[in-house]
């Protein structure tokens, strides 16, 4: 199993030890662009045209609610890939 598959498995199982940079890597691989916060905020916003923006605070560990949001994005992208085939 590749590192990418292991990371996706951890997202699907809503692992409690995910790091911000791992979620960032997944979102960016699906075309989301990270916008850095202003004036000392810790909340990063990820945007992709045609999709709702997602805001994730850069805290360790990442709370389950944010992992669930990324999981929904991954599931949606996988479904779109299957529909395209």
LUMKOL-313783 format. One record per residue (C-alpha): residue number from 1; x, y, z. Coordinates in Angstrom, 2 decimals, padded with zeros to 5 digits. Each point is the difference from the previous one (the first is absolute). Layout:
[rec NUM; [X; Y; Z]]
...
END
This chain:
[rec 1; [000.00; 000.00; 000.00]]
[rec 2; [001.43; 003.37; -001.00]]
[rec 3; [000.37; 002.98; 002.32]]
[rec 4; [-002.84; 001.73; -001.83]]
[rec 5; [-002.31; -002.99; 000.51]]
[rec 6; [000.92; -000.13; 003.68]]
[rec 7; [-000.76; 003.71; 000.37]]
[rec 8; [-003.40; -000.40; -001.66]]
[rec 9; [-000.74; -003.00; 002.22]]
[rec 10; [000.77; 002.10; 003.07]]
[rec 11; [-002.41; 002.67; -001.27]]
[rec 12; [-002.74; -002.57; -000.71]]
[rec 13; [000.36; -001.42; 003.52]]
[rec 14; [-000.03; 003.54; 001.48]]
[rec 15; [003.34; -000.51; 001.67]]
[rec 16; [000.67; 002.28; 002.97]]
[rec 17; [003.70; 000.44; -000.74]]
[rec 18; [-000.20; 001.77; -003.36]]
[rec 19; [002.11; 003.10; -000.41]]
[rec 20; [-000.90; 003.26; -001.73]]
[rec 21; [002.64; -000.47; -002.70]]
[rec 22; [-001.45; -003.41; -000.89]]
[rec 23; [-003.47; 001.42; -000.53]]
[rec 24; [001.54; 002.88; -001.94]]
[rec 25; [001.81; -002.46; -002.27]]
[rec 26; [-003.23; -001.89; -000.74]]
[rec 27; [-002.02; 003.14; -000.74]]
[rec 28; [002.70; 001.45; -002.24]]
[rec 29; [000.21; -003.27; -001.94]]
[rec 30; [-003.70; 000.40; -000.85]]
[rec 31; [000.52; 003.53; -001.31]]
[rec 32; [-000.72; 002.10; 003.07]]
[rec 33; [002.14; 003.09; 000.56]]
[rec 34; [000.99; 000.99; 003.51]]
[rec 35; [-000.52; 003.61; 001.05]]
[rec 36; [002.10; 001.02; 002.98]]
[rec 37; [-001.73; 001.75; 002.89]]
[rec 38; [000.44; 003.69; 000.71]]
[rec 39; [000.92; 001.82; 003.18]]
[rec 40; [001.09; -002.94; 002.12]]
[rec 41; [-002.94; -002.32; -000.56]]
[rec 42; [000.60; -003.74; -000.07]]
[rec 43; [-002.85; -000.81; -002.40]]
[rec 44; [001.02; -000.90; -003.55]]
[rec 45; [-002.57; 000.05; -002.80]]
[rec 46; [000.16; -002.41; -002.92]]
[rec 47; [-001.82; 000.99; -003.19]]
[rec 48; [-000.80; -001.69; -003.28]]
[rec 49; [-002.16; 001.47; -002.74]]
[rec 50; [-003.47; -001.48; -000.02]]
[rec 51; [000.34; -001.37; 003.56]]
[rec 52; [-000.73; 001.29; 003.47]]
[rec 53; [003.06; 001.37; 001.79]]
[rec 54; [001.22; -001.95; 003.02]]
[rec 55; [001.65; 001.67; 002.99]]
[rec 56; [002.31; -002.00; 002.25]]
[rec 57; [001.84; 001.33; 003.06]]
[rec 58; [003.67; -000.90; 000.23]]
[rec 59; [-000.06; -001.79; 003.34]]
[rec 60; [001.41; -003.38; 000.92]]
[rec 61; [-001.73; -002.41; 000.06]]
[rec 62; [-002.69; 000.92; -002.51]]
[rec 63; [-003.51; -000.28; 001.41]]
[rec 64; [-002.22; -002.76; -001.34]]
[rec 65; [-002.49; 002.43; -001.58]]
[rec 66; [002.68; 001.32; -002.38]]
[rec 67; [001.15; -003.51; -000.90]]
[rec 68; [-003.64; -000.84; -000.81]]
[rec 69; [-000.18; 003.02; -002.34]]
[rec 70; [003.13; -001.14; -001.84]]
[rec 71; [-001.39; -003.56; -000.14]]
[rec 72; [-003.14; 001.31; -001.74]]
[rec 73; [002.17; 001.82; -002.55]]
[rec 74; [002.07; -003.13; -000.67]]
[rec 75; [-003.15; -002.11; -000.41]]
[rec 76; [-001.44; 002.57; -002.40]]
[rec 77; [003.19; 000.10; -002.07]]
[rec 78; [000.15; -003.81; -000.17]]
[rec 79; [-003.63; -000.08; -001.14]]
[rec 80; [000.73; 002.63; -002.68]]
[rec 81; [002.94; -002.06; -001.23]]
[rec 82; [-002.18; -003.11; -000.25]]
[rec 83; [-002.72; 001.91; -001.86]]
[rec 84; [002.55; 001.30; -002.50]]
[rec 85; [001.10; -003.52; -000.96]]
END
